[in-house]
Structure formats: structure tokens, C-alpha cells
Amino acid sequence: MTKKIIASRLAFALFASLPLLAPFSAYGENYPQARRIVSVGGTVTEILYDLGAGDRVIAVDTTSLYPPEAKSKPNVGYMRQLSAEGILAQKPDLIMTEAGSGPPDALALLKSSGIPLVSIDAPPGAQTVAERIRAVGEAVGKSAEADKLARDVDARLQALQATLAKSTAEKKKVLFVLSMANGRVMAAGRNTAADAMIRLSGGVNAAGASEGYKPMSDEALIAAAPDVVLTMQHGAQPISAADAFALPALAASPAAKNNAFISMDGLFLLGFGPRTPEAARELAEKLYPQAAIR
């Protein structure tokens, strides 16, 4: 396995474990003249391309894997381990980052360089996707395009929620497993991107008694009794159904009995960007295959 693939998988795992952060702080910052944008954060990069500004992006970070053409741009490293010198070497006229980027000293150097730096801050959740799109659009002078995209995303999310509201299927308890080490499961509790996506897709977070991404004891896993185990395809150490259900604490769970295991692309599932309605719908279809969610 190449170092690039390993780095990308590690980036996904770390990206997914970011805590929820404060609301937006990017409004009012407008740089329509920017033609050399360094984009840090997979969701910001995806939005820039969707707004028709992809040709203005000159470099990206390791979480910027969509659209595929973004991967051909020079890479400035993982969003939480940035090098100010590496970014400045790209000669940008605008630096855009997602909240959680760092380290702080690198951001301080970037700010002191005099090059505009815009941070797009938003907690993951259906209610913030449109806001994030509009913030990116305003920053690069694409407000009209962003408003159109945001309204389209909102309409698709509302359509999904209307469909789910009609479903008579019993809600399933979903355990999102970020990683496994030494027989311990690192699961997503409340106030995480995974928790938000589970709820958006009509599920119940089986680890909702805790907050953040935390290891679960065997007793907690047994008590959680998940109906479904959900993971990312590109984690630092991808987890299979065999891996998960081999754990004694999960072996007797409803999920194990029904071999109910779902693995999805990490950025698609947890990015909370323009593709969120599709990600939520795909997860809902996998959770409730008999419910005809279309």
C-alpha cells in the first residue's frame, strides 16, 4: 500500500473525529478577485468546485478527494498538520480553511503573511449545510451561485425528511465505529458528524448516551445492542463486518445476528456539503431496504 493511500485513510479517520465547532465566522469576507486559492478541507474544496471556482484552486489538502480532479492539484498536507511555508510556497492570493485546521502556530504565520485567510466554521448538521455553502460563495464572489446551490440542497434535504416522516419502519439503532484497537471500539456519541448523519437518515445513535468520539466498554456495547454497525470505507484501518462481529460484545447484537453492516465513503458520509442529501438518502436506503425510500 502506498504512503499516499495510507495518508488519505488516516486523514479520513482524523477528519471524522473533529469535534463540533462554533457557528460561522466567514461572512463579510469577500475576495472575488482571488485566482490562486489554497483550499484546506474536503468540504470547502467540493463547494468551490460546485460553484464553478475549481479553476481558481491551485492547491488542496489531503482530505480534498472530491471531485476527482481536485486530487491532481498540489497537496499541502493534512488539514490539522499544515506547514505555513508549504502553503505560502504556492503563492496564493486567498487561503480557505475549514474549522479545525491547524496547528495554531501555522495559522498564525499564515495570518501574519498578509494573504487573506478565510475560515469556514460550522458544526455538521442538515441545518448548517446551506450556511456553509453560502459562506464559501460569499468569500469567492459567487454568492448568487451559492444561494442557488444552497436552496437546491435544502430542497433535497426537506424532500428526504418528508419521505422518512411517512415511513412506518421502526427506527434502527446505529453504532458508528470510527476505529477498533485491541478489542476496543471507538464510537461516535452525541455532537459528532456521525451522530448528525445517523439522525438525518432516520436512525437512532446506539452510542448516544455518550458525547464525542469515545471508546466503549464491553458492557456499554452489550447494552447498546445496535441493529446496524456503520463505518467508513477509508479509515486509518478499514473495518470489516468480520472484524466488528468477532468482538464478543457485538457478537450477540441484533446487528451481528442479521449481518447488518454498512461501510460508506467517509467524506461523502460525514462531509456535510453539497452531497449531503444523497449521502443521507443512501444511508436511509441501506438502513431501511424494505421502506422504498426514493
C-alpha positions as CSV (number, residue, x, y, z in Angstrom):
1,M,0.0,0.0,0.0
2,T,1.4,3.4,-1.0
3,K,2.2,6.1,1.5
4,K,-0.3,8.4,-0.2
5,I,-3.2,5.9,0.3
6,I,-2.2,5.4,3.9
7,A,-2.1,9.1,4.5
8,S,-5.5,9.6,2.9
9,R,-7.1,6.9,5.0
10,L,-5.6,8.4,8.2
11,A,-6.8,11.8,7.1
12,F,-10.4,10.5,6.8
13,A,-10.3,9.0,10.3
14,L,-8.9,12.1,11.9
15,F,-11.3,14.3,9.9
16,A,-14.3,12.3,11.1
17,S,-13.2,12.7,14.7
18,L,-13.2,16.5,14.7
19,P,-15.5,18.0,17.4
20,L,-18.4,20.2,16.6
21,L,-17.4,23.8,16.5
22,A,-18.8,27.3,16.8
23,P,-21.1,28.8,14.1
24,F,-19.8,30.6,11.0
25,S,-17.4,33.4,11.2
26,A,-16.7,33.9,7.4
27,Y,-19.5,36.3,6.5
28,G,-18.4,39.7,5.2
29,E,-15.1,38.4,3.8
30,N,-15.2,38.8,0.0
31,Y,-12.4,38.2,-2.4
32,P,-13.9,37.8,-5.9
33,Q,-10.6,38.8,-7.4
34,A,-8.8,35.8,-5.9
35,R,-7.4,33.5,-8.6
36,R,-4.9,31.4,-6.7
37,I,-6.8,29.8,-3.9
38,V,-5.4,27.2,-1.5
39,S,-8.3,25.1,-0.2
40,V,-7.9,23.3,3.1
41,G,-10.8,20.9,3.9
42,G,-12.6,18.4,1.7
43,T,-16.0,20.1,2.0
44,V,-14.7,23.6,1.2
45,T,-12.9,22.2,-1.9
46,E,-16.0,20.4,-3.0
47,I,-18.1,23.5,-2.6
48,L,-15.6,25.6,-4.6
49,Y,-15.8,23.2,-7.5
50,D,-19.6,23.0,-7.3
51,L,-19.7,26.8,-7.5
52,G,-17.6,26.8,-10.7
53,A,-14.4,28.1,-8.9
54,G,-12.4,24.9,-9.3
55,D,-10.2,26.5,-11.9
56,R,-9.1,29.1,-9.2
57,V,-8.0,26.4,-6.8
58,I,-4.2,25.9,-7.1
59,A,-3.6,23.5,-4.1
60,V,-5.5,21.4,-1.7
61,D,-5.1,19.3,1.5
62,T,-5.2,15.5,1.9
63,T,-8.9,15.5,2.8
64,S,-9.8,17.1,-0.6
65,L,-10.6,13.9,-2.5
66,Y,-13.7,15.1,-4.3
67,P,-14.3,15.9,-7.1
68,P,-11.6,13.6,-8.5
69,E,-9.9,16.4,-10.4
70,A,-9.1,18.1,-7.1
71,K,-6.6,15.3,-6.4
72,S,-4.4,16.4,-9.3
73,K,-3.6,19.7,-7.6
74,P,-0.5,20.2,-5.5
75,N,-1.1,18.9,-1.9
76,V,-0.2,21.0,1.2
77,G,-0.7,18.2,3.7
78,Y,-3.3,17.2,6.3
79,M,-5.6,20.0,7.5
80,R,-4.6,19.7,11.1
81,Q,-0.8,19.4,10.4
82,L,-0.3,22.2,8.0
83,S,3.0,23.9,7.2
84,A,2.7,27.6,6.7
85,E,5.8,27.6,4.5
86,G,4.4,24.9,2.3
87,I,1.2,26.8,1.7
88,L,2.9,30.1,1.1
89,A,5.2,28.4,-1.4
90,Q,2.1,28.0,-3.6
91,K,1.9,31.8,-3.9
92,P,-1.8,32.0,-3.0
93,D,-3.9,35.2,-3.1
94,L,-6.5,33.5,-0.8
95,I,-6.3,30.7,1.7
96,M,-9.6,29.0,2.7
97,T,-9.7,26.6,5.6
98,E,-12.3,24.5,7.4
99,A,-12.6,25.0,11.2
100,G,-10.3,22.6,12.9
101,S,-7.4,23.3,10.6
102,G,-4.0,23.9,12.3
103,P,-1.8,23.8,14.1
104,P,-2.4,27.3,15.7
105,D,1.2,28.5,15.1
106,A,0.9,27.6,11.4
107,L,-2.4,29.6,11.1
108,A,-0.8,32.5,13.0
109,L,2.0,32.6,10.5
110,L,-0.4,32.5,7.6
111,K,-2.5,35.3,9.1
112,S,0.7,37.4,9.6
113,S,1.7,36.9,5.9
114,G,-0.9,39.4,4.8
115,I,-2.6,36.9,2.5
116,P,-6.4,36.8,3.1
117,L,-7.3,33.7,5.2
118,V,-11.0,32.7,5.4
119,S,-12.1,30.1,7.9
120,I,-15.4,28.3,7.2
121,D,-16.7,27.3,10.6
122,A,-19.8,25.1,11.0
123,P,-21.0,22.2,13.1
124,P,-22.1,19.3,11.0
125,G,-25.8,19.1,10.6
126,A,-28.5,19.5,8.0
127,Q,-29.3,23.0,9.2
128,T,-25.8,24.2,8.5
129,V,-25.1,22.9,5.1
130,A,-26.7,25.8,3.2
131,E,-24.9,28.3,5.5
132,R,-21.6,26.7,4.7
133,I,-22.2,26.8,1.0
134,R,-23.2,30.5,1.2
135,A,-20.2,31.4,3.3
136,V,-17.8,29.8,0.7
137,G,-19.7,31.5,-2.1
138,E,-19.5,34.9,-0.5
139,A,-15.8,34.6,0.1
140,V,-15.0,34.0,-3.5
141,G,-17.6,36.3,-5.1
142,K,-20.0,33.5,-6.0
143,S,-22.9,34.5,-3.8
144,A,-25.6,34.1,-6.5
145,E,-24.4,30.6,-7.4
146,A,-24.0,29.7,-3.8
147,D,-27.6,30.8,-3.0
148,K,-28.9,28.7,-5.8
149,L,-26.9,25.6,-4.7
150,A,-27.9,26.1,-1.1
151,R,-31.6,26.3,-1.9
152,D,-31.3,23.2,-4.0
153,V,-29.6,21.3,-1.2
154,D,-32.2,22.4,1.3
155,A,-35.0,21.3,-1.0
156,R,-33.4,17.8,-1.4
157,L,-33.0,17.5,2.4
158,Q,-36.6,18.5,3.0
159,A,-37.8,16.0,0.4
160,L,-35.9,13.2,2.2
161,Q,-37.2,14.2,5.6
162,A,-40.8,14.2,4.2
163,T,-40.2,10.7,2.8
164,L,-38.8,9.5,6.1
165,A,-41.7,11.0,8.0
166,K,-44.1,8.8,6.1
167,S,-42.1,5.6,6.8
168,T,-43.7,3.2,9.3
169,A,-40.4,1.3,9.7
170,E,-39.2,1.0,13.3
171,K,-36.2,3.2,13.8
172,K,-32.9,1.3,13.9
173,K,-30.2,1.8,16.4
174,V,-26.9,2.5,14.6
175,L,-23.5,2.2,16.0
176,F,-20.9,4.3,14.1
177,V,-17.4,2.7,14.6
178,L,-14.6,5.1,13.9
179,S,-11.8,2.6,14.8
180,M,-11.0,-0.6,16.6
181,A,-7.9,-1.3,18.6
182,N,-7.1,-4.1,21.0
183,G,-10.7,-5.2,21.0
184,R,-12.0,-1.7,21.9
185,V,-14.4,0.2,19.8
186,M,-14.1,3.9,19.3
187,A,-17.7,5.0,18.7
188,A,-19.5,8.2,17.8
189,G,-21.7,9.7,20.6
190,R,-23.7,12.9,20.6
191,N,-22.4,16.1,19.0
192,T,-20.5,14.4,16.2
193,A,-20.8,14.4,12.5
194,A,-21.7,10.7,12.6
195,D,-24.5,11.3,15.1
196,A,-25.9,14.1,12.9
197,M,-25.9,11.8,9.8
198,I,-27.5,8.9,11.6
199,R,-30.3,11.1,12.8
200,L,-30.7,12.8,9.4
201,S,-31.1,9.3,7.9
202,G,-33.8,8.3,10.2
203,G,-31.8,6.2,12.6
204,V,-31.1,6.3,16.4
205,N,-27.5,6.6,17.6
206,A,-26.8,3.5,19.6
207,A,-23.9,5.3,21.4
208,G,-26.0,8.4,22.1
209,A,-25.6,8.1,25.8
210,S,-22.0,9.5,25.5
211,E,-20.7,12.6,23.8
212,G,-18.0,12.9,21.2
213,Y,-15.9,10.0,19.9
214,K,-15.0,7.7,22.8
215,P,-14.0,4.1,23.4
216,M,-16.9,1.9,24.6
217,S,-16.6,-0.7,27.2
218,D,-17.9,-4.2,26.6
219,E,-20.7,-3.6,29.0
220,A,-21.7,-0.4,27.1
221,L,-21.6,-2.2,23.7
222,I,-23.8,-5.0,25.0
223,A,-26.3,-2.5,26.5
224,A,-26.3,-0.5,23.2
225,A,-27.5,-3.6,21.3
226,P,-27.1,-1.9,17.8
227,D,-29.3,-3.0,15.0
228,V,-26.6,-1.8,12.5
229,V,-22.9,-1.2,12.5
230,L,-21.7,1.7,10.4
231,T,-18.1,2.5,9.4
232,M,-16.1,4.5,6.9
233,Q,-14.5,2.7,3.9
234,H,-11.3,4.7,4.1
235,G,-10.4,4.8,7.8
236,A,-6.9,4.5,9.0
237,Q,-7.6,0.8,9.5
238,P,-10.7,-0.1,7.4
239,I,-13.1,-2.3,9.5
240,S,-14.9,-5.3,8.0
241,A,-18.1,-7.0,9.2
242,A,-16.0,-9.9,10.3
243,D,-13.8,-7.6,12.4
244,A,-16.7,-6.0,14.1
245,F,-18.8,-9.0,14.8
246,A,-15.9,-11.1,16.0
247,L,-15.9,-8.9,19.2
248,P,-17.7,-10.8,21.9
249,A,-19.5,-7.7,23.0
250,L,-21.1,-7.3,19.5
251,A,-21.3,-11.0,18.5
252,A,-24.8,-11.3,20.2
253,S,-26.1,-8.0,19.0
254,P,-29.0,-7.7,16.6
255,A,-26.5,-6.3,14.0
256,A,-24.4,-9.4,14.2
257,K,-27.4,-11.8,14.0
258,N,-28.6,-10.1,10.8
259,N,-25.1,-9.3,9.5
260,A,-26.2,-5.7,9.3
261,F,-23.0,-3.8,8.5
262,I,-22.7,-0.7,6.4
263,S,-19.5,0.9,5.1
264,M,-19.5,4.2,3.2
265,D,-17.1,6.8,1.8
266,G,-16.0,9.0,4.7
267,L,-16.1,12.4,3.1
268,F,-19.4,11.6,1.3
269,L,-21.0,10.4,4.6
270,L,-19.6,13.0,7.0
271,G,-18.6,16.0,4.9
272,F,-21.9,17.9,5.3
273,G,-21.5,19.6,1.9
274,P,-23.5,19.7,-1.3
275,R,-23.8,15.9,-1.5
276,T,-25.3,15.5,2.0
277,P,-28.8,14.8,0.7
278,E,-27.5,12.0,-1.4
279,A,-25.4,10.6,1.5
280,A,-28.4,10.7,3.9
281,R,-30.7,9.1,1.4
282,E,-28.2,6.3,0.6
283,L,-27.7,5.6,4.3
284,A,-31.5,5.6,4.8
285,E,-32.0,3.2,1.9
286,K,-29.4,0.9,3.4
287,L,-30.9,1.1,6.9
288,Y,-34.5,0.5,5.7
289,P,-34.2,-1.5,2.4
290,Q,-37.9,-2.5,2.7
291,A,-39.2,1.0,3.1
292,A,-38.9,2.0,-0.6
293,I,-37.1,5.3,0.2
294,R,-36.7,7.0,-3.1
